[in-house]
C-alpha cells in the first residue's frame, strides 16, 4: 500500500504509518490571531496599499503577462500558504489572479491575513 492509499484509508487500523493518521480530537498546530477592528485594519493596510477591504476580507488582484505566469504565481502562493497554514481564496481569470484573505474562524481579517498579504506583496513587488 502506498502512502496515499494509507492516508485515505477509511480504517485507522489499516494505516500502519502513524504520521499519516489524522487525529481529529487534537487542536490545529496553528494559532489563531485576534480579529482586527476597523481602525487596526486601516492602520495595517497602510503597509499593504494594494489590498482593498471587501466585507470581512482583504482582496488584491495582480495582472501578469500571460496565463502561464499567472499559474506560476498561484503555485508560489500555494507553497507559501501551505508553509504558513493560512490559505487564500484564489481566482484566476486568464492573466489576472485575485487573492482574498479572511480568517473564517474569527469572522474577518486578522493579523495572520495581514502577514500573508505582506509576504505576497514582497513577492509581487
N, C-alpha and C positions, 0 to 999 in steps of 0.2 A: 504494500500500500504506500503510495507516495504521500508527501507532506500535505498536499492539497486535499487528498481523499481523507487523511486523518483529521484535518481541520474541519471539514464539512461532514464528518461522520455524525450521525444523529445520536449515537450512543456514546456516553462518556467512557464506558468500559472498553469499547473497541478502539479507543485512541490511546496509544501507548506513549506518545510524546507529551509529557506534562506541560511543556512550554506552549502547546497549541490548544490546551483546554481553556475555554473562556469561563471564568468564574463570575457569574452574573451578580453574586451577592457582594462582591468586593467593589469599593468605590473606584472610580476612574483615577489614574495617577495624576491627571491634570488638575490644577486648582482653578477654581472659578474666580473671576475678578468682580469687583463691585460695579454695579450699573452706574454709568456716568449721568449726572443731571445735565440740564441744558447748558448751564454756564461752563461746567467742566468739559463738556463735549465741544463747545465753541472754542475754548482755550486749547484743547488737544488738537483740534483741526487747524489751528494756526500753523502747526508743523506739517500738516498734510493738506495744503491748499487745493489740490486737485480732487479731493474727496468731497462729496456732497452728502448732506443728510437727507434721507428719504424715509419718512415714517420712523421706524425704530431701527434703521440700518444706516450704514455709510456705503457709498457707491462711487466707483471710478471706472471710466471707460478709457481704453487705450487702443489707438489705431496703429496697425502695422502695415508694412508694405504689401503683404500678401497673406493668404491663408496659412501657408507653411510656417511663417514667422509667428503668426498668432498662436498656432498649436504648440510650437516650441516654447513660447512664453507660458502657455497653460501648463505644459509639463513641468516647467520650472516652478510655477506656483504650486502645483500639486506636491512636489518634493518638499518645498518649504512648509506647506500646510501640514503635511504628514509629520515632519520634524517637530513642528510646534503643537501638533494635535489640535489645531484650530483651523477649520476649513471654510473657505468662502463659497458662496453660490457663484458659479461661473457660467456666463452666457457668451457663446461665440457666434458672431454673425459675420461670416467671411473673414475680414481682416480686423474686425473690431471685437475686443474682448472686454466684457463688462464684469467687474468683480463687486460682489456685495458681501459685506460682513455684518453680522449681528451675533449676539450670544443668546440663543433661543432660551436657554435655561434661566437667564436673568431678565429676559423680556426686552432687550435693547442692546445698545452699544456699551461695551466695557473697555477697560484698559487693554485687554487681550486683542480686541478688534483694532484699536489704535496702534498697538505694537506691530500687528501684522500689516496694517496699512503703511506704516513707516518702513518696514522691511521691504515691502513691494515697491514703494516709492524709490528706495535706494537702488533696487534692481532696474527699475524703468528709467530713471533719470540719470 
